[in-house]
Amino acid sequence: MALPGSGLLRIPAGRREGVLLSEVDGIPLGFVNGVAVAASGHVYFTDSSSRHGPADLHRELFEQRASGRLIRYDPISGRAETLLNDLYFPNGVTLGPGEAFALVAETFRYRILRVWLKGPRKGETTSFASNLPGFPDGISRGEHGIYWLALYAPRSPLLDVVMPYPFLRQILSRLPQAIIPDPEAYGMVLGLDEAGKVVRNLQDPRGAFAPITDVAEYEGYLYLGSFDEPAVGRVELPVH
């Protein structure tokens, strides 16, 4: 289990949580986020930032210092290794067929990275999807080879204008979180095929359940998680 500010946790049924990891390579886990468990029991997870926690997300966004990591944890040996670092707020993570690769949502770069874990390309990192229309968050593999991706919020035209200018970003990073405008309440989930092409595009401009931070397919439905909503959402999968 990932819980920002608490490290990597394990919560057995009916018991209190136990902290499995609080640091990796001597660096404290500041913002553990997405988690995927392999058949071998290895746990792949993201540490979105070693600099800022949930209360200072705007600083992580505007500073653009790439302090995130993808980490693999072996519960048998208790060892953890960093597979990829210098990421701009890595978020959701899922495993591909045969666990040959991991997909990682790099939120502040509007893209999904493919990290090869097996085969002739082992150790390589390639692009899976880029220039996404919003901030990618949780990602999971559903049936029929579709990867479901939750988008926290649509891209902001104003933010896209500001980001190339370090001086403006520096000013914005120093503002209190309370006066930073909230992202647009807009529900959005994309379905990507094995090549990273968008094959499903589900949107709710009303933002009735938003922001959507996680999505998982089960028996004909998509189940939705949210950082703010006090419930789990559910929508029926659209017919092809």
C-alpha positions as CSV (number, residue, x, y, z in Angstrom):
1,M,0.0,0.0,0.0
2,A,1.1,3.5,-0.8
3,L,0.4,6.3,1.7
4,P,2.0,9.7,1.0
5,G,4.3,10.6,3.9
6,S,4.3,7.2,5.5
7,G,6.5,5.1,3.2
8,L,5.5,1.7,1.8
9,L,3.0,0.0,4.0
10,R,1.6,-3.5,4.4
11,I,-1.9,-3.9,6.0
12,P,-2.9,-7.5,6.8
13,A,-6.6,-8.1,7.2
14,G,-7.8,-7.1,10.6
15,R,-4.5,-5.7,11.7
16,R,-2.8,-2.3,11.9
17,E,-0.5,-1.3,9.1
18,G,3.2,-2.0,9.2
19,V,5.9,0.1,7.5
20,L,7.9,-2.0,5.1
21,L,10.2,0.8,3.9
22,S,10.8,4.4,4.9
23,E,13.9,5.0,2.8
24,V,15.7,3.7,-0.2
25,D,19.4,4.3,-1.0
26,G,19.6,6.6,2.0
27,I,16.9,8.9,0.7
28,P,13.6,9.0,2.7
29,L,10.4,8.1,0.9
30,G,8.7,11.4,0.8
31,F,5.6,10.7,-1.4
32,V,5.0,7.0,-2.1
33,N,2.2,6.9,-4.7
34,G,1.5,4.1,-7.2
35,V,2.0,0.4,-6.4
36,A,2.0,-2.8,-8.6
37,V,2.7,-6.3,-7.3
38,A,4.2,-8.9,-9.6
39,A,3.4,-12.6,-9.5
40,S,6.9,-13.1,-7.9
41,G,5.8,-10.9,-5.0
42,H,8.1,-8.1,-6.0
43,V,6.5,-4.7,-5.4
44,Y,7.0,-1.9,-7.9
45,F,6.2,1.5,-6.6
46,T,6.8,5.2,-7.2
47,D,8.1,7.8,-4.9
48,S,6.7,10.9,-6.5
49,S,9.0,13.4,-4.7
50,S,11.8,13.3,-2.2
51,R,11.4,17.1,-1.7
52,H,7.7,17.8,-1.2
53,G,4.6,16.1,0.3
54,P,0.9,16.4,-0.6
55,A,0.6,19.8,1.0
56,D,3.2,21.3,-1.3
57,L,2.3,19.8,-4.7
58,H,2.4,23.2,-6.4
59,R,6.0,23.6,-5.4
60,E,6.9,20.3,-6.9
61,L,5.1,21.3,-10.1
62,F,6.7,24.8,-10.5
63,E,10.2,23.9,-9.3
64,Q,10.5,21.1,-11.9
65,R,13.5,19.5,-10.2
66,A,12.8,15.8,-11.1
67,S,13.1,14.2,-7.7
68,G,10.9,11.2,-8.3
69,R,11.8,7.5,-8.5
70,L,10.6,4.1,-9.6
71,I,11.6,1.5,-7.1
72,R,11.4,-2.3,-6.8
73,Y,11.0,-4.0,-3.4
74,D,11.7,-7.7,-2.7
75,P,9.6,-8.7,0.3
76,I,11.7,-11.9,0.8
77,S,15.1,-10.3,1.2
78,G,13.7,-6.9,2.3
79,R,15.9,-5.2,-0.2
80,A,14.8,-2.3,-2.5
81,E,16.5,-0.9,-5.6
82,T,15.9,2.2,-7.6
83,L,15.1,1.3,-11.2
84,L,14.6,4.8,-12.5
85,N,15.3,8.2,-11.0
86,D,15.2,11.9,-12.0
87,L,11.5,11.7,-12.8
88,Y,9.0,14.6,-12.8
89,F,6.4,13.4,-10.3
90,P,6.1,9.7,-11.2
91,N,2.6,8.5,-10.2
92,G,0.7,5.4,-11.2
93,V,2.5,2.2,-12.2
94,T,1.3,-1.1,-13.7
95,L,2.9,-4.2,-15.3
96,G,2.7,-5.4,-18.9
97,P,2.0,-8.9,-20.2
98,G,4.4,-11.4,-18.7
99,E,5.7,-8.6,-16.5
100,A,8.2,-7.8,-19.3
101,F,7.9,-4.1,-18.6
102,A,6.4,-1.6,-16.2
103,L,4.4,1.5,-17.3
104,V,4.9,4.6,-15.2
105,A,2.8,7.8,-15.4
106,E,5.1,10.8,-15.2
107,T,2.5,13.4,-14.2
108,F,4.3,16.6,-14.7
109,R,5.6,15.6,-18.2
110,Y,2.1,14.5,-19.5
111,R,3.5,11.1,-20.5
112,I,3.7,7.4,-19.8
113,L,7.1,5.7,-19.7
114,R,7.8,2.1,-20.5
115,V,10.6,0.6,-18.3
116,W,11.7,-2.8,-19.7
117,L,12.2,-5.4,-17.0
118,K,12.9,-8.5,-19.1
119,G,14.1,-9.6,-22.6
120,P,16.7,-8.0,-24.9
121,R,15.6,-4.5,-24.0
122,K,16.0,-5.0,-20.3
123,G,17.1,-1.8,-18.6
124,E,15.9,0.5,-21.3
125,T,13.3,3.2,-20.9
126,T,11.1,4.2,-23.8
127,S,8.1,6.3,-24.4
128,F,4.7,4.6,-24.3
129,A,2.4,7.7,-24.6
130,S,3.3,11.4,-24.7
131,N,1.7,14.8,-25.0
132,L,-1.4,13.6,-23.0
133,P,-4.4,16.0,-22.7
134,G,-4.2,16.1,-18.9
135,F,-2.1,15.1,-15.8
136,P,-1.8,11.3,-15.9
137,D,-2.4,9.6,-12.5
138,G,-3.3,6.0,-11.7
139,I,-2.9,3.4,-14.4
140,S,-3.9,-0.3,-14.6
141,R,-4.1,-3.1,-17.1
142,G,-7.6,-4.3,-17.9
143,E,-9.0,-7.0,-20.2
144,H,-8.3,-7.2,-24.0
145,G,-4.9,-5.5,-23.7
146,I,-6.3,-2.1,-22.6
147,Y,-4.5,0.1,-20.1
148,W,-6.8,2.3,-18.2
149,L,-5.4,5.7,-17.3
150,A,-6.9,8.2,-14.9
151,L,-6.3,11.9,-15.7
152,Y,-6.3,14.1,-12.6
153,A,-7.3,17.2,-14.5
154,P,-7.1,18.6,-18.1
155,R,-4.1,20.5,-19.1
156,S,-4.3,24.2,-18.3
157,P,-3.5,26.6,-21.3
158,L,-2.2,29.2,-18.8
159,L,0.0,26.7,-17.1
160,D,1.4,25.6,-20.4
161,V,2.3,29.2,-21.2
162,V,4.0,29.7,-17.8
163,M,6.1,26.5,-17.6
164,P,8.9,27.5,-20.0
165,Y,9.8,30.5,-17.9
166,P,11.8,29.6,-14.7
167,F,11.4,33.1,-13.2
168,L,7.6,32.9,-13.3
169,R,7.6,29.4,-12.0
170,Q,9.8,30.5,-9.1
171,I,7.4,33.2,-8.1
172,L,4.4,30.8,-8.3
173,S,6.3,28.2,-6.2
174,R,6.6,30.6,-3.3
175,L,2.9,31.3,-3.1
176,P,0.9,29.6,-0.4
177,Q,-0.9,26.5,-1.5
178,A,-4.2,28.0,-0.3
179,I,-4.2,30.7,-2.9
180,I,-3.2,28.5,-5.9
181,P,-6.3,27.9,-8.0
182,D,-7.7,24.4,-7.8
183,P,-7.5,22.3,-11.0
184,E,-10.6,22.1,-13.1
185,A,-13.1,19.6,-11.8
186,Y,-13.3,17.4,-14.9
187,G,-13.6,13.6,-15.1
188,M,-11.4,11.9,-17.6
189,V,-10.3,8.3,-18.2
190,L,-8.4,7.1,-21.3
191,G,-8.0,3.6,-22.6
192,L,-4.7,2.8,-24.3
193,D,-3.8,-0.2,-26.4
194,E,-0.5,-2.2,-26.3
195,A,1.1,0.4,-28.6
196,G,0.1,3.4,-26.4
197,K,-2.6,4.5,-28.8
198,V,-5.8,6.0,-27.3
199,V,-8.7,3.7,-28.1
200,R,-11.1,4.8,-25.4
201,N,-11.8,8.4,-24.3
202,L,-14.3,8.8,-21.4
203,Q,-15.0,12.3,-20.3
204,D,-17.4,14.0,-17.8
205,P,-17.1,17.8,-18.2
206,R,-19.4,18.2,-15.2
207,G,-16.8,16.7,-13.0
208,A,-19.5,14.8,-11.0
209,F,-16.7,12.5,-9.7
210,A,-13.4,14.3,-9.8
211,P,-10.5,14.4,-9.7
212,I,-10.2,10.8,-10.8
213,T,-6.9,9.4,-9.5
214,D,-7.3,5.7,-10.0
215,V,-9.1,3.4,-12.3
216,A,-9.5,-0.4,-12.5
217,E,-11.6,-2.7,-14.7
218,Y,-13.6,-5.5,-13.1
219,E,-16.5,-7.6,-14.6
220,G,-17.7,-5.0,-17.1
221,Y,-17.2,-1.9,-15.0
222,L,-14.6,0.7,-14.3
223,Y,-14.1,1.4,-10.7
224,L,-12.8,4.9,-9.9
225,G,-10.8,6.3,-7.1
226,S,-10.3,9.9,-6.1
227,F,-8.0,11.9,-3.9
228,D,-10.9,14.1,-2.8
229,E,-14.2,12.1,-3.1
230,P,-15.3,10.1,0.0
231,A,-16.5,7.2,-2.1
232,V,-15.6,4.8,-5.0
233,G,-17.1,5.6,-8.3
234,R,-18.3,3.0,-10.8
235,V,-19.2,3.3,-14.5
236,E,-20.3,0.6,-16.9
237,L,-17.8,-0.1,-19.7
238,P,-19.0,1.3,-23.0
239,V,-19.8,-1.2,-25.7
240,H,-17.2,-1.3,-28.6
